Amino acid sequence: MQSGGRQAEAPGRGPRVLVVGGGIAGLGAAQRLCRHPAFSHLRVLEATARAGGRIRSEHSFGGVVEVGAHWIHGPSQGNPVFQLAAKYGLLGEKALSEENQLIETGGHVGLPSVSYASSGVSVSLELVAEMASLFYSLIDQTREFLQAAETTPPSVGEYLKEKIRQHMAGWTEDEETKKLKLAILKNLFNVECCVSGTHSMDLVALAPFGEYTVLPGLDCTFPEGYQGLTDCIMASLPKDVMVFDKPVKTIHWNGSFREASAPGETFPVLVECEDGDCFPAHHVVVTVPLGFFKKHLDTFFEPPLPTEKVEAIRKIGFGTNNKIFLEFEEPFWEPDCQHIQVVWEDMSPLEDTAPELQDAWFKKLIGFWVLPPFQEPPAPRTQEYAEVLLAQRPVHPGLIQLRGRGQLWGRHGPAGPAPPFRRQGGTGLKKMQSSLRLVDCIIEVHDARIPLSGRNPLFQETLGLKPHLLVLNKMDLADLKEQQKIIQHLEREGIKHVVFTNCVKDENVKQVIPTVTELVGSSYRYHRGEHVEYCIMVIGVPNVGKSSLINSLRRQHLRKGKATRVGGEPGITRAVMSRIQVCERPLMFLLDTPGVLAPRIPSVETGLKLALCGTVLDHLVGEETLADFLLYTLNRHQLSGYVQHYGLGEACDDIASVLKRVAVKLRKTQKVKVLTGTGNVNVIQPDYPAAARDFLRAFRSGLLGPVMLDRDLLQGRSAEES
């Protein structure tokens, strides 16, 4: 058969390979083949005018919106998508951190920030957490049927409903609460339908359900859009590899086809396109979507595929997830809200008949995810003298603007007045207050590097009726030469019980349970006298190690692993959880809570200390601002660990100079175009933001040595006074 398409390559130059489909699978296959010298004759046939398939990022609502794929699930080293994104520098520092990659989520969606019923009333997050714990424990049980010859019932949905009916027999609440519990479970069913890509869990077979491998890592997104990944893969391919607007009609295989331009050579495959063009090949990699396969299975292959393959394709199910984007002039949600759950009160997973989708499609909505506000990308820096290889940064030495605050921080401290940091934390605090009647003692966790700064004063005001233990965590990162002064200072503030810990290595954690037991034993247990177990609430500002403490206590006293997710950024714990057991004798349960900052942080210096310790997201302050403040603090306290770590030779108080040398040492540079009198000139410039991020990472991981950020307060003075 003669080809009406591209000509065959000359014999002896390697096999000719075609990839059908230009989605992420097709692009990945093409990239891998192009790396091998034997596959130099490669084409990718894409039916549309663009590559990427279901990965599609669009500029809308003033920024980037993911029309298709949104998250990387399980972003860790075992995930090839994560590896590619990391290789191309498409992820943020938090997503790349080792802590984020080690978080075990079990593949389950986290708890919502807030939950509303369809009538508009707020749903208790404690009730949501209770039902989520039940639902996901049942989901985990489905893995026990992996490879089972027969299962009764046959589907995941039927199994879940059978188990829920058994649990309902033990529910003692009123009928309205029972109905609300079922409505919450229905929402969780809908969430699992989205995860599994199905209209109903009754359509998902139970036996193979456990084949899905859950990778560690807290789900992350692409700051500049998921499509950046496919763009990078495209850029790595030779220019003539992609052929767009070439929908394939039929793949003729297991034959012997010839081409006029390659006399004497035969090809076992001929790909026929809708426009009549034909592409002979030695090998074809087919990566078209499953839905396309199902629709065109009878005509797409000639001869037809073997019967067992046809049956396998027909039996595999798939579904569609639709997205709806809503834009509001002003947010009606709290600033720290990320996930709004919607519970339809008249729905139950136990209903035998579901309403017609066209009449009740909106009841398949599981809730809303709040997208972060879009930020304008920073303007590129320019250079006065283009002939130098490494450009200097055009800002005043040692002076960086604190974004949006009207504050300049110089090498000698703050250079002008600034309004204080603001943070809304009322929602989380109200949730804690509502759980106080169940609590015997409060453990407040704080960062040992700032033992006197940044604690939320509202904790003491609103939760002060209960026995209180202050745990100063991350002691391995703090300079504790003046530990006794810290304890004395805290005693003057009314904090009489303090324990220093390192929850990563379980240092001093064994002191916590005996101290709590003694505190509860010597206090009146309000409304709790009839119970023999202890209920402890763990509180604190974000990212100080509350969840790490709980996990450490479980390792110490129960020999069990993680019960709560942890990570190197504020906001990992989203809501007050159900009780977590941490000890048998005495029987003790802990409540993990979200981090809550004070509604108003009184000074810029305190805010910068909190940000250095990771309790405030870096981008809210600016990595370079934080790096400047860190350098100022280290030099002021005569701590030269950064000099040895980066091999700088001597201390320096010019942040621009330090970041430049760090960028050069780490080979973090970028090429920029500079307009000169004779035209545009390409200049290699240090990547200052990347250098600042590495400087902060080194501090937070202890590579610059132990640091006490509150040394001035211990000596009775502040940065402004010195």
Summary of the structure (lengths in Angstrom):
residues: 722
radius of gyration: 29.9
end to end distance: 87.3
largest distance: 96.2
contacts: 2184
relative contact order: 0.11
helix: 34%
strand: 17%
